[in-house]
Amino acid sequence: MATTPQQPDAGRMGTARQRNTSAPSARSLLLTILGEFVHTRSGSIWTGTLVSALATLGVEEKSARQALSRTAADGLLSSERHGRKVMWTLTEAGAQLLQEGTERIYGFMRRPHAWDGRWLVLTVGVPESQRRLRHRLRTRLTWLGMGSPTPGLWVVPEPAKRDAVAAVLAELGLTARAFAWIGESAQVGEPAKLIAAAWDLDDVEKRYLTFIDQFEGVHAPTDHEAFVNQVHLIHEWRSFPFLDPDLPAELLRHDWPGPRAAATFHTQRDRWHRRAQAEWDRMESQAATRN
């Protein structure tokens, strides 16, 4: 059950504390910025704005420009020169990717869902030699919340995802190699063991507790700190839809910290959003007037 954020003490004011052992990559931060501040607006932005925004997050200019080039090479951005300046615009593929990500990130764990006791089970075989295809399949099914307790077998206690699973299989050309069905447990074996084999919930729980400790109750006195905090907040939160299948309460063995973490995410994002956007407007205005 979600709890009310604690009032911050002196050590919890300002920029949210970074507790990760490794800093996020420039490209990963760029995608977060594009999704939160560019896709939601015109879809276009100056190089200077993005370089300035990444600089506030500790990314050097060379790394920022490399991240832009790599993102463009992946077909997510296109560029157009205006004199000495360059305007970047989201491609159709880039806009679609960010839209899907936004819906998943902001909709994840937003509403409790009842469980009717049924599972969606999928078997699909991809040879070891087709590693790229195996990786794409795993990425897409994991994004849908499915877990794999044994090679070639995928499960999720949410039958409503069957159409989304069928779409993934069709897109990857794997429909003929797959078989899926929906049904209740036959009461053979222990569900806890299946869940432990399909998802690393111990690790997910630790990540949730770290997220809560990092962001809950943190205040940002300035627009600059609100921007930095919001980017880090979204960047950290966006990994959870890949990690947590959002299992029904009936399948969780104790008070799960996911809802509290979700409450922290939405509360802090709402708290920082207006001033983060103001800081973004300031950086955009500076870049537009710079020669």
C-alpha positions, 0 to 999 in steps of 0.5 A, spaced: 500 500 500 502 506 498 504 511 503 505 519 504 512 521 502 515 523 508 517 531 509 524 532 507 530 534 512 536 538 510 539 532 507 533 531 502 533 538 499 535 539 492 538 534 487 535 527 488 541 523 491 544 518 486 545 511 489 547 507 482 554 504 482 554 506 474 552 513 471 547 512 466 549 513 459 549 519 455 544 516 450 540 513 455 539 520 458 538 523 451 532 518 450 529 520 457 529 527 455 526 526 448 521 523 451 519 528 456 521 534 453 521 534 445 516 528 443 510 532 448 511 538 444 513 540 437 518 534 436 523 538 434 529 541 438 536 545 437 542 541 438 544 547 443 538 545 447 540 538 448 547 539 449 545 544 454 540 539 457 545 533 458 551 538 460 546 539 467 546 532 468 554 531 467 554 529 460 560 532 456 559 536 450 563 530 446 559 525 449 552 529 448 554 530 440 556 522 439 549 520 443 545 525 438 549 521 432 548 514 434 540 516 435 540 519 428 543 513 426 538 508 429 533 512 425 530 515 431 532 522 429 533 526 423 537 533 422 536 539 418 541 545 418 539 552 419 546 556 418 550 554 423 545 551 427 542 544 427 535 542 428 533 535 430 526 532 429 523 525 431 522 521 425 516 517 425 519 511 428 522 515 433 515 518 435 512 511 435 517 508 440 517 514 445 509 514 445 509 507 446 514 508 452 511 514 455 504 510 455 508 504 458 512 508 463 506 512 465 501 507 465 505 502 469 502 500 476 497 506 475 491 502 477 490 495 481 487 489 477 483 483 479 486 476 477 481 471 475 486 465 476 488 464 469 495 464 466 497 466 458 502 461 456 507 461 450 511 456 447 516 459 441 522 456 439 528 460 436 535 456 434 541 459 438 544 461 432 539 466 431 541 470 437 539 477 434 532 474 433 532 471 440 534 478 443 528 481 440 523 476 442 526 476 449 526 484 449 519 485 446 516 479 451 519 482 457 516 489 455 509 485 455 511 483 462 512 476 461 517 471 464 521 465 462 521 460 467 525 455 462 528 456 455 522 456 450 516 457 455 513 464 457 508 465 462 504 471 465 498 471 469 494 476 464 490 473 459 488 480 456 495 480 453 494 475 448 493 480 442 499 483 444 503 477 444 500 475 437 502 481 434 509 481 437 510 474 434 507 476 427 512 482 427 518 477 428 515 472 423 515 467 429 507 465 429 508 458 425 513 456 431 509 458 437 503 456 440 499 459 446 494 457 451 490 460 456 488 456 463 488 456 470 493 452 474 492 444 474 495 445 482 501 441 480 507 444 483 508 450 487 506 457 483 512 460 488 517 456 484 514 458 477 514 465 479 522 465 482 524 461 476 520 466 471 522 473 474 528 475 479 523 479 484 528 479 489 532 484 485 526 488 483 524 489 490 531 491 492 531 496 486 524 499 488 526 500 495 532 504 492 528 508 488 524 510 494 530 512 498 532 516 492 526 520 491 521 520 496 520 526 499 526 530 496 524 537 494 527 541 489 528 549 491 530 551 484 528 550 476 534 547 475 534 542 480 527 540 478 529 539 471 535 534 474 531 531 479 525 529 474 530 527 468 533 522 473 526 520 476 523 518 469 530 515 467 530 510 473 523 509 473 522 507 466 526 500 467 521 497 472 516 495 466 522 491 464 523 488 470 516 487 474 511 483 471 506 487 476 503 480 478 496 480 482 496 481 489 494 473 490 501 471 487 506 476 491 508 473 498 508 480 502 507 487 502 510 489 495 513 496 495 511 497 487 505 501 489 509 505 494 514 506 488 509 508 483 506 513 488 513 516 489 514 517 482 507 520 480 507 525 486 514 527 485 513 528 477 507 532 478 511 536 483 517 537 479 514 538 472 512 545 471 518 548 474 522 542 470 519 545 463 520 552 465 528 550 465 527 547 459 524 553 456 530 557 458 535 552 455 531 552 449 530 560 448 538 560 449 539 555 444 534 559 439 538 566 440 545 563 440 549 564 433 
